[in-house]
Amino acid sequence: AGSFQEAGVIQCAYNLNFPLHAVTASSAQCPAWSAFSVSSPAVVLETAEDRPEAVVVRLYEAHGSTVVAWLQTSLPVKEAMLCDLLERPASRGCLPLEQRGVRLSFTPFHVLSILLVLRQ
C-alpha cells in the first residue's frame, strides 16, 4: 500500500534476491553485531569491498529524494574520504569522522563511494 518507498519495495526486493541462509551454530548466545548501518531507509549500502588496510563502501539514494544520512561502522576507521567509481580518492574528498559516524549528502539516485582507511 502507498508509494514504493512506504511499501518497502527495495528492501523486499533485496530479501527476495539475496535471502538469508540459516547456518547451524553452537547454542551459545552471541551478541548482535553489524559492521555497518545507515540512518536513512532511502540510502542503500550496496557493497563493501576489502582492500589492504581499507574498505570501500558504495551507497546510493534509492527513493528519488535529497537526503542526509549517517554511515556508522564498528570497524576501527582512522580516515574517511570520497572516492570515484575506480576507487581513487577524490581531491578535497576528506570526510570528518563524527560521533554519529560519517555524514553523507545525497541527491536523487546519487551513488557515493567512500574509502575507509582502517587503524592498524
Secondary structure as GFF3:
##gff-version 3
##sequence-region A 1 120
A	DSSP	alpha_helix	4	7	.	.	.	ID=ss1
A	DSSP	alpha_helix	9	17	.	.	.	ID=ss2
A	DSSP	beta_strand	36	38	.	.	.	ID=ss3
A	DSSP	beta_strand	43	51	.	.	.	ID=ss4
A	DSSP	beta_strand	54	61	.	.	.	ID=ss5
A	DSSP	beta_strand	67	73	.	.	.	ID=ss6
A	DSSP	beta_strand	77	83	.	.	.	ID=ss7
A	DSSP	beta_strand	89	95	.	.	.	ID=ss8
A	DSSP	beta_strand	97	98	.	.	.	ID=ss9
A	DSSP	beta_strand	101	106	.	.	.	ID=ss10
A	DSSP	beta_strand	111	118	.	.	.	ID=ss11
###
